[in-house]
Amino acid sequence: MRNRNTTEGLRHHNRALVLQSLRRIGPSSHTEIAEVSGLASGTVSVITAELFEEGALFKQEQPPSKGRGRPRVLLTLNPEFARLAFIHIISGEVEYSLINYNNVLLDRFKVPRHHSETDAAAFGAQVRHDLFRLAERSGLAAEDIAHVSIATKGLVGGGGTKLMWSPVFGDSQIDFEALLRPDWAGKVTVNNETCFSAHAKLEEAGRFARHHAVLSLGDSIGLGIASRDSNGQTSYQAPPFGHMLHMPDGPLCRCGVQGCIEAYSGFYGILRSAFDAPADHIPAKFIPKDQMDQLATKARQGDQMIRFAFRQAADVLAMGLSRLMTIHGPMPVAIAGPGLSYFDLMEEQFKTHLEKNLRIRVSHIPQISIEPNERRLIFTSNTKVSLAAFDSECVATRLVNRPKSA
């Protein structure tokens, strides 16, 4: 969006405020939009007239509450104005979803992934093919999709369009924007999935919450951190927590470095420790969930070596979070991911280690919660963030070419 200090920039800012207000409160009158947005009623009237003419809004009548009198005319977002696509890359499958401009799910399907497939180029070609299929199932062409947002594990860069490193493809990068051009003209974004998890938890915590973290346990160890500044603006990040060094010359990690947090606390790290495998043993990219279930059952039955492996994983995770909170201060942490099934074997050790941190001792023990549905968090946040970006960057700035309202 342009600089608010210019006339055109201010107009774009005000248009974005109107759209934000409608997303927040739903179908509303001019007066209600003005109250929520803080804009003058006359300004709201001009902007909503423009958005209606452009096709982003439509009017609906609400019958009078007492059955008599004139119906109220409310403005609401036009669900047919745009379509947005979402891709969630998970260890065992890729999920494709399509929503309308009113954030209603229109279509969804899943494509299984085989753990033996490690060719980044072939995977990219498959994603492109399946994205075309998502559009075609709803009778759409590629150019009808206004925004494609991808959530994945791994390290994201290239201005938010490129997967720089991942556990499966290693250093073989995938530039999703380049992959989809020129057929897909809409914006393409890539984010680490834990960014969205943390953002969703911060939103759930309410407008006075300042920080929230999500620690995702599984084959990979992910950490998302969301923050809200004094102006109420939120930001999020997913530092490569699982590949933060815990111990030099420690066990070999999937990234090729020795001693990463994940090398102790990821599924393959726990399994390696449980069976006292050599520290330089090449890690498996995936550990079957049923194998981890069997391991956890033996630990709960009293197998001391396996119990030690889970406690060690907890120690390493807590040490990493403790360092983080020494810098940023205590913050609530939600535990999520497939490894949540085994957190009962780690929880006591995990909390005990956090409590030893000086800054936590003199401040407060952070709330540790359980989040059983991480995928819900990721999708909910991804759609909200993507729609807000589309509103501010495209609709508010009049970059969208859509049919005019009748």
Secondary structure as the mmCIF struct_conf table of DSSP 4:
data_model
#
loop_
_struct_conf.conf_type_id
_struct_conf.id
_struct_conf.beg_label_comp_id
_struct_conf.beg_label_asym_id
_struct_conf.beg_label_seq_id
_struct_conf.end_label_comp_id
_struct_conf.end_label_asym_id
_struct_conf.end_label_seq_id
TURN_TY1_P TURN_TY1_P1 ARG A 4 ASN A 5
BEND BEND1 THR A 6 THR A 6
HELX_RH_AL_P HELX_RH_AL_P1 THR A 7 ILE A 25
BEND BEND2 PRO A 27 PRO A 27
STRN STRN1 SER A 28 SER A 28
HELX_RH_AL_P HELX_RH_AL_P2 HIS A 30 SER A 37
HELX_RH_AL_P HELX_RH_AL_P3 SER A 41 GLU A 54
TURN_TY1_P TURN_TY1_P2 GLY A 55 GLY A 55
BEND BEND3 ALA A 56 ALA A 56
STRN STRN2 LEU A 57 GLN A 62
TURN_TY1_P TURN_TY1_P3 SER A 65 LYS A 66
BEND BEND4 GLY A 67 GLY A 67
BEND BEND5 GLY A 69 GLY A 69
HELX_LH_PP_P HELX_LH_PP_P1 ARG A 70 PRO A 71
STRN STRN3 ARG A 72 LEU A 77
HELX_RH_3T_P HELX_RH_3T_P1 PRO A 79 PHE A 81
STRN STRN4 ARG A 83 ILE A 89
BEND BEND6 SER A 91 GLY A 92
STRN STRN5 GLU A 93 ASN A 100
TURN_TY1_P TURN_TY1_P4 TYR A 101 ASN A 102
STRN STRN6 LEU A 105 PRO A 112
TURN_TY1_P TURN_TY1_P5 HIS A 115 SER A 116
HELX_RH_AL_P HELX_RH_AL_P4 ALA A 120 ARG A 137
TURN_TY1_P TURN_TY1_P6 SER A 138 GLY A 139
HELX_RH_3T_P HELX_RH_3T_P2 ALA A 142 ASP A 144
STRN STRN7 ILE A 145 THR A 152
BEND BEND7 LYS A 153 GLY A 154
STRN STRN8 LEU A 155 GLY A 157
TURN_TY1_P TURN_TY1_P7 GLY A 158 THR A 161
STRN STRN9 LYS A 162 TRP A 165
STRN STRN10 SER A 166 SER A 166
TURN_TY1_P TURN_TY1_P8 PRO A 167 PHE A 169
STRN STRN11 GLY A 170 GLY A 170
TURN_TY1_P TURN_TY1_P9 ASP A 171 ASP A 171
STRN STRN12 ILE A 174 ASP A 175
HELX_RH_AL_P HELX_RH_AL_P5 PHE A 176 LEU A 180
TURN_TY1_P TURN_TY1_P10 ARG A 181 ASP A 183
BEND BEND8 GLY A 186 GLY A 186
STRN STRN13 LYS A 187 ASN A 192
HELX_RH_AL_P HELX_RH_AL_P6 GLU A 193 ALA A 205
TURN_TY1_P TURN_TY1_P11 ARG A 207 PHE A 208
STRN STRN14 HIS A 211 SER A 216
BEND BEND9 GLY A 218 SER A 220
STRN STRN15 GLY A 222 ARG A 228
TURN_TY1_P TURN_TY1_P12 SER A 230 ASN A 231
BEND BEND10 GLY A 232 GLY A 232
STRN STRN16 THR A 234 GLN A 237
HELX_RH_3T_P HELX_RH_3T_P3 PHE A 241 HIS A 243
BEND BEND11 MET A 244 MET A 244
STRN STRN17 LEU A 245 LEU A 245
BEND BEND12 HIS A 246 MET A 247
TURN_TY1_P TURN_TY1_P13 PRO A 248 ASP A 249
BEND BEND13 PRO A 251 PRO A 251
STRN STRN18 LEU A 252 LEU A 252
HELX_LH_PP_P HELX_LH_PP_P2 CYS A 253 CYS A 253
TURN_TY1_P TURN_TY1_P14 ARG A 254 CYS A 255
BEND BEND14 GLY A 256 GLY A 256
STRN STRN19 GLN A 258 GLN A 258
BEND BEND15 GLY A 259 GLY A 259
STRN STRN20 CYS A 260 CYS A 260
TURN_TY1_P TURN_TY1_P15 ILE A 261 ILE A 261
HELX_RH_AL_P HELX_RH_AL_P7 GLU A 262 SER A 265
BEND BEND16 GLY A 266 GLY A 266
HELX_RH_AL_P HELX_RH_AL_P8 PHE A 267 ALA A 274
TURN_TY1_P TURN_TY1_P16 PHE A 275 ASP A 276
TURN_TY1_P TURN_TY1_P17 ALA A 279 ASP A 280
BEND BEND17 HIS A 281 HIS A 281
HELX_LH_PP_P HELX_LH_PP_P3 ILE A 282 ALA A 284
BEND BEND18 LYS A 285 LYS A 285
HELX_RH_AL_P HELX_RH_AL_P9 LYS A 289 ARG A 300
TURN_TY1_P TURN_TY1_P18 GLN A 301 GLY A 302
HELX_RH_AL_P HELX_RH_AL_P10 GLN A 304 HIS A 328
STRN STRN21 VAL A 333 ALA A 336
BEND BEND19 GLY A 337 GLY A 337
HELX_RH_3T_P HELX_RH_3T_P4 PRO A 338 LEU A 345
TURN_TY1_P TURN_TY1_P19 MET A 346 MET A 346
HELX_RH_AL_P HELX_RH_AL_P11 GLU A 347 LEU A 354
TURN_TY1_P TURN_TY1_P20 GLU A 355 LYS A 356
HELX_RH_AL_P HELX_RH_AL_P12 LEU A 358 VAL A 362
BEND BEND20 SER A 363 SER A 363
HELX_LH_PP_P HELX_LH_PP_P4 ILE A 365 GLN A 367
STRN STRN22 ILE A 368 ILE A 370
BEND BEND21 PRO A 372 PRO A 372
HELX_RH_AL_P HELX_RH_AL_P13 GLU A 374 PHE A 390
HELX_RH_PI_P HELX_RH_PI_P1 ASP A 391 VAL A 395
TURN_TY1_P TURN_TY1_P21 ALA A 396 ARG A 398
HELX_LH_PP_P HELX_LH_PP_P5 PRO A 403 SER A 405
#
